[in-house]
Amino acid sequence: MPKKLFGETLIEKKVITQEQLNAALESSKKQGGTLGQALVKLDFVKEEVMSRELSEFYGIPYLKLSDYEVDSVVLSIIPEELVRKYQVLPLDRVGKTITVAIADFNNVNALDELRAVTGCQIIPLAASGTEIIAAIEKYYKKVSLEDALKDMTAEEQTLEISKTEEDHVQVTELQAAAEDAPAVQLVNYIIMQAIEDGASDLHIEPYEDELRIRVRIDGTLYEVQPQAPKRMHRGMVSLIKINSNLDIAESRLAQDGRMRVHHKGKNRFIDLRVSTLPTIFGEKVVMRVLDKTILGYDFRQLGVEAEDLDKFEQGMDIPYGMILLTGPTSSGKTTTMYTMLNQLNSIKENLITVEDPVEYQIYGINQMQINPDIGLTWDVGLRAILRQDPDTIMIGEIRDFDSIEMAIKSALTGHLVLSTIHTNSACATISRLINMGAEPFLITASLTMVVSQRLIRSVCPQCKEEFKPTQEILEKAGIKAAEAKNITFFRGTGCDFCRKSGYKGRSALYEVLLLSRKLKELILEGATPTVLEEAAQKEGFRTLHEVALLKAKRGVTTLEEAMSLTMGD
């Protein structure tokens, strides 16, 4: 016997009448949504009653969320943007199984995305949508700076600041006198908020009569509101310098240090690279957030298109030679480099790096920090690691003739060498190496792959909508009207989730240049970057501009963002 429909069951249980069912079905047909949502919207059934009836009908356990307390550690299992997008609340995790409270537990797309993001099996429990929204606001509430300064007890329990020392990390808790407490509270708060907001950098900037605090999110700086009083500047800087092993008495010189924070709410350690700079109104501090979660990324997560993934991995499969990453500052080169190192990391391989500074510490890789003050320069470091029987060498940056010469020699003697260099494109890298003094025949003998990259902003998933670009924009992008008819372009309208920008998160653009026999012949003939690029395109090479347009066509970013980022290259 076929199972009764949900509406019929409600009538049988006298929860609703036939007339109410008909009205709800008509409303659902016109306005969209489920039958249950329509019944609640028309006020025929209370939301909690509907949640219980749905859970009973589908055999999903019901949870009264207001009686349940969620462990703060569990909250970080699912990204906040998905929690708000699907009105879902993580409750518990056991092994590879996550239990969640969700109002729309028949939303297959929601459950599939949660499985994909977490890599775990999702067990849904039915709960009232109103209770879930209230719980989200309770557990994910963003406190204002003003409120934070009044009472920081809760925040102080979720963040620990630790010193990092040259040879080991010593975890300590900040002990401050009563008069320093506001500064301690404020430093804790702004660091915690920067981490939760996904900021890459945190700026503390003193001016004549005010103190400005800004965070960089998705490449754009935003002011933290309300601003902190100027009188707190000195105490904040002193606390940061103490915990970064900097000279607290020296305020006339720029200093670089490092600290570690333990975010108990997210149950993870995050390193901060600290830089101080003397200005006419006091010391400016910039903290770079180094989130180790990126070390678990693969190339697809970074943004490598499927069409380029084979070329990317083909270049890395060669056991010797030189691979160069290129791009401007803050273009994601470090993240890509560490992803490559992670992929190469093996018990059978000896990986050694020479860096300034060491951004992330990776188990299984021998990492060396340059220290010119004691004579440990790039040249000295590079010569030293070659005597350490390396299989793979990572050089933080190709800076001059000496470093490129040593990198080439290492590549020619059976080592795999990874490094970065500052150029505008993959093909322009060849000219840059020649201008630095490298011989063309040595370049062709050692260089196997060049990867140029940029970071492009992604469309906000919360306010994403379809739109049709003007004919003028399409022509400027090189997209024909006939092609545009088959493409759905998107843009963000701006919402609180994306700070009214229309963008949330970033994806990387990559142009991957594998040096084929033909390209090496052109390099030996002295071909210009333009000639090299044209020849490479015939072999399947795609420029950053082409990759950016592809991401716009696939709805990852906007056409405007794709053009603004790459039209000047």
Stockholm file with secondary structure:
# STOCKHOLM 1.0

chainA/1-569         MPKKLFGETLIEKKVITQEQLNAALESSKKQGGTLGQALVKLDFVKEEVMSRELSEFYGIPYLKLSDYEVDSVVLSIIPEELVRKYQVLPLDRVGKTITVAIADFNNVNALDELRAVTGCQIIPLAASGTEIIAAIEKYYKKVSLEDALKDMTAEEQTLEISKTEEDHVQVTELQAAAEDAPAVQLVNYIIMQAIEDGASDLHIEPYEDELRIRVRIDGTLYEVQPQAPKRMHRGMVSLIKINSNLDIAESRLAQDGRMRVHHKGKNRFIDLRVSTLPTIFGEKVVMRVLDKTILGYDFRQLGVEAEDLDKFEQGMDIPYGMILLTGPTSSGKTTTMYTMLNQLNSIKENLITVEDPVEYQIYGINQMQINPDIGLTWDVGLRAILRQDPDTIMIGEIRDFDSIEMAIKSALTGHLVLSTIHTNSACATISRLINMGAEPFLITASLTMVVSQRLIRSVCPQCKEEFKPTQEILEKAGIKAAEAKNITFFRGTGCDFCRKSGYKGRSALYEVLLLSRKLKELILEGATPTVLEEAAQKEGFRTLHEVALLKAKRGVTTLEEAMSLTMGD
#=GR chainA/1-569 SS CCCCCHHHHHHHTTSSCHHHHHHHHHHHHHHCSCHHHHHHHTTSSCHHHHHHHHHHHHTCCBCCGGGCCCCTTGGGGSCHHHHHHHTEEEEEEETTEEEEEESCTTCHHHHHHHHHHHCSEEEEEECCHHHHHHHHHHHSCCCCHHHHHHCCHHHHTTEEEEEECSSSEECCCCCCCGGGHHHHHHHHHHHHHHHHTTCSEEEEEECSSCEEEEEEETTEEEECSSCCCGGGHHHHHHHHHHHTTCCTTCCSSCEEEEEEEEETTTTEEEEEEEEEEEETTEEEEEEEEECGGGGGCCHHHHTCCHHHHHHHHHHHHSSSEEEEEECCTTSSHHHHHHHHHHHHCCTTCCEEEEESSCCSCCTTSEEEECBGGGTBCHHHHHHHHTTSCCSEEEESCCCSHHHHHHHHHHHHTTCEEEEEECCSSTTHHHHHHHHTTCCHHHHHHHEEEEEEEEEEEEECSSSEEEECCCHHHHHHHTCCHHHHTTCCEEEECCCGGGTTSSEEEEEEEEEEEECCHHHHHHHHTTCCHHHHHHHHHHTTCCCHHHHHHHHHHTTSSCHHHHHHHHTTC
#=GC SS_cons         CCCCCHHHHHHHTTSSCHHHHHHHHHHHHHHCSCHHHHHHHTTSSCHHHHHHHHHHHHTCCBCCGGGCCCCTTGGGGSCHHHHHHHTEEEEEEETTEEEEEESCTTCHHHHHHHHHHHCSEEEEEECCHHHHHHHHHHHSCCCCHHHHHHCCHHHHTTEEEEEECSSSEECCCCCCCGGGHHHHHHHHHHHHHHHHTTCSEEEEEECSSCEEEEEEETTEEEECSSCCCGGGHHHHHHHHHHHTTCCTTCCSSCEEEEEEEEETTTTEEEEEEEEEEEETTEEEEEEEEECGGGGGCCHHHHTCCHHHHHHHHHHHHSSSEEEEEECCTTSSHHHHHHHHHHHHCCTTCCEEEEESSCCSCCTTSEEEECBGGGTBCHHHHHHHHTTSCCSEEEESCCCSHHHHHHHHHHHHTTCEEEEEECCSSTTHHHHHHHHTTCCHHHHHHHEEEEEEEEEEEEECSSSEEEECCCHHHHHHHTCCHHHHTTCCEEEECCCGGGTTSSEEEEEEEEEEEECCHHHHHHHHTTCCHHHHHHHHHHTTCCCHHHHHHHHHHTTSSCHHHHHHHHTTC
//
